[in-house]
Amino acid sequence: MEQQSRTLDQYSVFDDKIHRLGIISTLAVWLFFLLVPMVVTLYFKLEVKPLETLWAAAPLMLILMVTGLCEKFSMSPIIGPGAVYLASSTGNIQNMKLPAALNAMNIMECEEGSEKGRAIAIIAVATSSFVTTIIVLCGMLFLAPLMEPLMNNPVITPAFDNIFPALVGPMVIPVVLKNLKTASLPVILSIVFALVLGSLYSTVQSIVMVGVILISLGVYRMVWRKKTQKESVE
Amino acid sequence: MSKAYFSIANSPVMAAVCGLAICAVVVQAIVFFRVAWKHALELGYTKSDLVRVVKSSAVFSIVPSLPIIISYIILMAVLGKYFAWLRLSVIGSAAYETMAAGMAASAFGYESLGSANFTPNVFGSVMWVVTLGVFLSSMVALFLKKYDRKMKAITSKADGFGTAIPGVMFMGMIATLAAPYLIDVTNIPSFGAIVVSAITMIGLSVLGKKHKVIKEFAFSVSMLAGMVVACLITAWL
């Protein structure tokens, strides 16, 4: 009992620590991001018109705020808030950080949202961001001119054009086949949304994600209630 | 011909501030990594388990990082060496940065990114637009604590349904990510990549039950198999 309550305390201590770190580091990192245009504007005495600039930034800010909200709130219960804080600063969330976290959780056989899964996802996202940072640094220093002919080679181009489908295969299909009962409704709903929205889908994908999750939860909740009512009557 | 604002975009001052911002994110990642590593050991993982996670995540991340270099080449021609380096190393993604820079360019009256020959003042504004564009999206993270507590309370309810919520959310998330590719059946290289990478993953997962090393690299190998098949199908078509 004592061991159990100590473990529970330990969990909440970890969660609190992660949230504290997440909030402080997000603000600190943003200070550095904002410092870039600020220093350049001041140092080179550029005349930036604040209203005009804000007006140009407003549509981007609004679209990305909604998608960012949906993305983070959908991912957090699965890979944990720590990995989300980090992915939010390091970028490339859907094409790299999320698959890296899910892959690591799969290797360690962690359940979605579990304490173990939360810790493992942070390690995966951090590692992934180190690799990207090193590769892009090499790209900036010397790799870009070397890579350009290779990446534009017509034989190799289809490989990079199809990275995401090649990610969908191992990330989605085995999980869906293993959990057909739970997966069938979200999969059907997403396909319907994709068919109806067409090319607009990618723009509103994060909003669709929230819609699919909420509808699925609502339907499964209804089914679960009916099932428990039936069982209690029997 | 070199663009006039490139003396600013490729200046040592720009290199210093961009490098500083990237260092800040690397420090954030190091701190999170250390805290999670320590906690994972407390939860019962061994050091070799965690090394497996690191190795697998590192190997997996190499291939998706390579196309970023192509985006870097495109953005470098518009935003200069260092700002493009910052935006693609951290915070954004290749797709977002290209879109944001394009929207910023058109907001200041330029037809396209390729034709953009900004004045130094417009370049300054474009930097602000691209930076501020993702600001609110990142600030959403500040509400995660409240949300996480609420979600934990809901999912830990012993009424049976609460415990099923993360599973349903997970299915919703991966289904939404996969849907546009699942309906794109006429795109044979893309569909072939999905099918082959999925079959490879399933096969390697079965083998991985006996050999841990296979499981560790199953995801990366499956992804590469899908990419190779996409090349083969395209060449064949």
Interface residues (C-beta under 8 A of the other chain):
Chain A: Q10 F14 D15 K17 I18 H19 L21 G22 I23 S25 T26 L27 A28 V29 W30 F32 F33 L34 L35 V36 P37 V39 V40 T41 Y43 F44 L46 E47 V48 K49 E52 T53 L54 W55 A56 A57 P59 L60 M61 L62 L64 M65 T67 G68 L69 K72 F73 S74 M75 S76 P77 I78 P81 G82 V84 Y85 L86 S88 S89 T90 G91 N92 I93 Q94 N95 M96 L98 P99 A100 N103 A104 N106 I107 M108 E111 E112 G113 E115 K116 R118 A119 I120 I122 I123 A124 V125 A126 T127 S128 S129 F130 V131 T132 T133 I135 V136 L137 G139 M140 L143 A144 M147 E148 M151 N152 V155 I156 P158 A159 F160 D161 N162 I163 F164 P165 A166 L167 V168 G169 P170 M171 V172 I173 P174 V175 V176 L177 N179 T182 A183 P186 V187 L189 S190 I191 F193 A194 L195 Y201 S202 Q205 V208 M209 V212 I213 S216 L217 Y220 R221 W224 T228
Chain B: I8 S11 V13 M14 V17 C18 L20 A21 I22 A24 V25 V26 Q28 A29 I30 V31 F32 F33 V35 A36 W37 H39 A40 E42 L43 Y45 D49 L50 R52 V53 V54 S56 S57 A58 F60 S61 I62 V63 P64 S65 L66 P67 I68 I69 I70 Y72 I73 M76 K81 Y82 F83 W85 L86 L88 S89 V90 I91 G92 S93 A94 Y96 A100 M103 A104 A107 F108 P120 N121 F123 G124 S125 M127 W128 V129 T131 L132 G133 V134 F135 L136 S137 S138 M139 V140 A141 L142 L144 K145 Y147 D148 M151 K152 T155 G160 F161 A164 I165 P166 G167 V168 M169 F170 M171 G172 M173 I174 A175 T176 L177 A178 A179 P180 Y181 L182 I183 P189 S190 F191 A193 I194 V195 V196 S197 A198 I199 T200 M201 I202 S205 K215 E216 A218 F219 S222 M223 L224 A225 G226 M227 V228 A230 C231 I233 T234 A235
